[in-house]
């Protein structure tokens, strides 16, 4: 019995020592690097709307539908432009005495394209019956993916050089990566300046003049490395 108890005690002691050894860490260092590049914005997004008012609700709907069909007939010819209808609302119009005087309706559309020249020309044509609510610019997903893939390679190269420098300066010969996070920025379109998007509907309607400019794409790496033990 005593021999059994002694064996169990030795076994438990070995397990405890093994657990302690596995939890030990040596000279872990956190470091971060980033790589960035200026990319030309190649995506233009425009929001437009039509608004109608009439005595009867069905008259409002008919006028808006007619305008939207006119829009579809024009935009269908431009294969490089994506169109999406947005919110449609109708609501009553009342006077000061809360008496119903008519109905008002509004329908919006969203256009986007990497063919900026075609889209701006299309916006000039659509302003015959629609108003431009806003214009934003950004980087298309395809262009962003290409840029981020190149930046990930650059950032990893920077990380390796910095990790090797730290290892050398600490008098060690090697390191291992314990954890690594690679972060990219979300794609958030930015509004164009007011003078570029505040386009009044005039008799001689012209296409808006748009300069998309550049945008900085950033890839950052944060990691933990562990240096080998001194010999």
Secondary structure, 3 states (H helix, E strand, C coil): CHHHHHHHHHHHHHHHHHHHHHHCCCCEEEEEEEEEEEEECCEEEEEEEEEEEECCHHHHHHHHHHHHHHHHHHHCCCCCCEEEEEEEEEEEEECCCCCEEEEEEEEEEEEEECCHHHHHHHHHHHCCCCEEEEEEEECCHHHHHHHHHHHHHHHHHHHHHHHHHHHHHCCCCCEEEEEEEEEECCCCCEECCHHHHCCCCCCCCCCCCCCCCEEEEEEEEEEEEEECCCC
